[in-house]
Amino acid sequence: MDHGNMHDMPPPSTPSMMNNGSMNGGGGGHHKMMMMHMTFFWGKNTEVLFSGWPGTSSGMYALCLIFVFFLAVITEWLAHSSLLRGTTGDSANPASGLVQTAVYTLRTGLAYLVMLAVMSFNAGVFLAALAGHAIGFMLFGSRTFRNPSGDQKTNDPPASGCAC
């Protein structure tokens, strides 16, 4: 089995090192080395969703946690939205089908963004996503804050917010 130019890469059993987004070792001396974590870790020095974000600033890390939290809340809101279930108006209307498809696509995209954020393996990001999904479900999916109306079935299982 030929692995091409993989002879310069560390074996799979060791943590891999990234050099400014490339595996070639760079060469300029001004490149910052960053460890790619493959297990959960605590700390503010991480990259989530975008290269270099949130960086090493505590304020940007807090903003990152808030951003992931609200992404998860919005994902749950869309998962339990009447627009997604198609319970508003005429469901045979093509425009309503397009709206339902657009909301579903947006929810799926946001769910994947939350998943990719969690794949940074930062425990704070994981807890922010988990808390966002929990609060979002409590507000929009559980019976706790649901309007007691006769048109909704109360024994239906909750809609999944995961796009997996």
N, C-alpha and C positions, 0 to 999 in steps of 0.2 A: 504494500500500500504506500503510495507516494504522497507525502504531505507538503510538497513544494518547498517554500522558503520558511517553513515552520521551525527550522533548526535553531533560530535565534530566540524563540519564545520559551518562557519557562514551562516546565512540565505541568500538566493539569492539577497535580497535587499541591502546587504552591500557589499563593495568591499572585495574580497577575498585576503588573504595573502598567499604568497608562502614562504616556508622555504627551500631554497636551492633545489628547484625542487620537493619537496614532500609536501603533505598536512598533514603529520602526526605530525607536531610540533617539530620534531627533538629531541632535548634533550641535546645536547652537549654544548650549550651556545656560541659556536664559529660560529654559523650559522648567516648569514646575511639575514634579512627579506627584501623582495622586494614586492612592491605593484604592482598588476596586474591592469593596467588601462583598463577601459571599455569605456572610452570616450577619445576624442583627447586631447593631452596635449603638451605643449612646454617644451623642456629641453633635455639635452644631456645624462642624466642618464636613459638609457633605455636598453632593450634587443631586438635585431633584429636577427631573423633566428637561432641563436645559443645561448646556455646558456652562459651568462657572456659577450657576445659581443654586443656592443662595450665597455661596462663597463662605467666608469665615466670619462674617459679621453676625453678632447675636440678634440684632434688629432684623436683618434680612432672613435669618433662620426663623424668627418668630412670625414674620410675614409669610414665609413658606408654609409653616404649620397652619396658619389661619386660612391661607389659600387652599390647601389640601382639605381642611375641615369643610369649608364652604363648597368645594367641588363635590364632596361626598353628600352634603345636605341637599344640594341642587339635584344630584343624581337620584336621591330618594324621592324628592318632590316630583321630579319628572316620572319616576317609576310608578307613582301613585296618583298621577294627574288624571283628571277626567278626559283630557285631550288624548292621552295615550290609550285609555280604555275604550274610547269612542262612544262614550255615553252621552255626549252633548249633541243634540240635534239629530239630523238624518244621517245615519251611518252609511247609507247607500250613495250619498252625495260624493262625487269625485274630489271636490275641494276638501271635504272632511277627511277623506282617505289620504290626501297629500299632506294635510296638517298632521295627521296621526303618524305618517311615515317620517316626516321631518322631526317631530318630537321624539320618536323612537330612535332615529339616527343620532340626534343630539345627546340623548340619554346614554346611548351605547358609547359614543365618543368620550363623554365625560367619565363613564365608568372605566374605560380603558386608561384615561389619564390618571385616575385615582390608582388603578392597578400599577401603572408604570411608576408613579410616585412611591408606592409601597416597595417596589422592586429596587429602590435605592438602599434597602435594608437598614434604614435609619429607624430606630425604635420610636422616636418622637413622631416621625411622619406616619408610621404605622398606627400609633395611638390616636393621632389627629384624624386619620381616615376612619378608623374604627368608631371614634366618638362622633364624627360627622354622619356616618351611616346610622348609628344608634339614635342620635337626636333627630335626624331626618325621618327615620322610621317612626319614632315616637310622635313627632308632630304631624306627619302626613299619612302614615300607614296603619298605626295602631288604632284601636277603638277608643283610646283615651281622649283624643281631641277631635274625633270624627263627629260630624253632624249626625244626630240620630234621625235619619230620614227613612221613609218607608221604601224608597226605591233601591237601596243598597242592601245586598245580602250580608248578614253579619257572620255567617259561618264560612265564608270564602277564605282560603289561605292568603296571606299577603303576597303581593306581586314582588318578584325578585328584583332588586336593584342592580344585580350583577349581570354583565353582558356576556359572561362566560358560557 
